Amino acid sequence: MVALKGDMAKHDTVALKGAMANFNFPAACPVVEMVPDKAEFFRSHDEDIAVYPSKLIPKEFSGCQYVWIGNADEPRTMLPMMAAYFNDSHAQWLVGRDPYEPVSFKCVYRNQKLSLEESENTEKCPSAASLEHRR
């Protein structure tokens, strides 16, 4: 679990907001700071992760998927880590911040491929296919 408290947690939340603020979000994708009650929780690499609306993208899904990291026993303290936008179940973009490094990233996808020209810090960008977990 990530134990980010006090100034460190505040810094990470501010840094992620900054990374997201510098990206032109579609109007349908506002920044969501708090984990919604209907989020799904799981563990990955010994970390608690919350995903909303779900980890698996429904067929023909268009909209946003949000990811937080922190303590699942205290979801209100979890920190926003990433936001992705999907159109017809295909990743269009992903923005976020690595919780362990002061590095934000922006990943833009065109035709299911990472656009190196439009993306930033591409070493942090997953493939579009890895984001497109479908039900």
C-alpha positions in Angstrom: 0.0 0.0 0.0 1.1 3.5 -0.6 1.4 5.5 2.6 1.3 9.0 1.3 0.2 11.4 4.0 0.3 15.1 4.8 2.5 17.2 2.5 3.5 14.3 0.3 -0.1 13.3 -0.4 -1.0 17.0 -1.0 2.0 17.4 -3.4 1.1 14.2 -5.4 -2.6 15.3 -5.7 -1.5 18.8 -6.8 1.0 17.4 -9.3 -1.6 15.1 -10.8 -4.1 17.9 -11.0 -1.5 19.9 -12.8 -0.7 17.2 -15.2 -4.4 16.8 -16.0 -5.0 20.5 -16.1 -2.4 20.8 -18.9 -4.3 18.4 -21.0 -7.5 19.3 -22.9 -10.1 17.0 -21.3 -13.3 16.3 -23.2 -16.2 18.1 -21.4 -17.5 14.7 -20.4 -14.3 13.9 -18.4 -14.0 16.2 -15.4 -11.2 15.5 -12.9 -12.6 13.2 -10.2 -10.6 13.6 -7.0 -12.4 11.2 -4.7 -13.0 7.5 -5.2 -16.7 7.0 -6.0 -18.7 4.5 -3.9 -19.2 2.2 -6.9 -15.4 1.9 -7.8 -13.8 -1.5 -8.1 -10.9 -2.3 -5.8 -8.0 -4.7 -6.5 -4.3 -5.2 -5.6 -1.5 -4.9 -8.1 2.2 -5.1 -7.3 1.3 -5.0 -3.6 -0.6 -1.7 -4.0 -4.3 -1.0 -3.5 -5.9 0.3 -6.6 -9.4 1.7 -7.2 -10.9 1.9 -10.7 -14.1 3.6 -11.8 -16.3 2.7 -13.5 -14.7 -0.7 -13.7 -11.4 -2.4 -14.6 -13.0 -4.2 -17.6 -14.3 -1.9 -20.3 -17.8 -2.8 -21.5 -18.2 -3.3 -25.3 -18.9 0.0 -27.1 -17.9 2.0 -24.0 -17.3 5.7 -24.6 -16.3 7.7 -21.6 -13.7 8.0 -18.9 -12.0 5.6 -16.6 -10.3 6.8 -13.4 -7.6 5.1 -11.3 -6.6 5.9 -7.7 -3.8 4.4 -5.5 -3.6 4.2 -1.7 -5.3 2.4 1.1 -8.4 0.6 0.1 -9.5 0.5 3.7 -9.7 4.3 3.5 -10.9 5.1 0.0 -11.4 8.8 0.7 -7.6 9.1 1.3 -6.6 7.4 -2.0 -4.8 9.6 -4.5 -5.8 10.1 -8.2 -3.2 8.4 -10.4 -4.6 8.2 -13.9 -7.5 9.1 -16.1 -8.2 7.6 -19.5 -10.8 8.4 -22.2 -12.3 5.7 -24.4 -14.3 6.0 -27.6 -16.2 2.9 -28.7 -14.0 0.8 -26.2 -10.7 2.1 -27.7 -8.3 4.2 -25.7 -7.9 7.7 -27.0 -5.7 9.2 -24.3 -4.4 8.6 -20.8 -2.9 11.2 -18.4 -1.5 10.6 -15.0 1.4 10.7 -12.6 3.7 8.1 -11.3 3.2 8.1 -7.5 6.8 7.3 -6.8 8.4 9.8 -9.1 7.7 13.5 -9.9 6.9 12.5 -13.5 3.6 13.2 -15.2 2.7 11.6 -18.5 0.3 12.1 -21.4 -0.4 9.3 -23.8 -2.4 9.9 -26.9 -3.6 7.0 -29.1 -4.4 7.1 -32.8 -5.8 3.9 -34.4 -4.9 1.9 -31.3 -1.2 3.0 -31.5 0.7 5.4 -29.2 1.2 8.8 -31.0 4.8 9.7 -30.1 4.4 13.2 -31.5 1.4 14.0 -29.3 2.4 12.2 -26.1 4.8 13.2 -23.3 7.1 10.9 -21.2 6.2 8.0 -23.5 8.2 5.5 -21.4 5.3 5.6 -18.9 2.7 5.0 -21.6 1.1 1.5 -21.8 0.0 0.1 -25.1 -3.6 0.9 -26.1 -4.3 -2.9 -26.1 -3.3 -3.2 -22.5 -5.8 -0.5 -21.5 -8.7 -2.0 -23.5 -9.7 -4.8 -21.1 -13.1 -5.8 -22.3 -16.0 -7.6 -20.7 
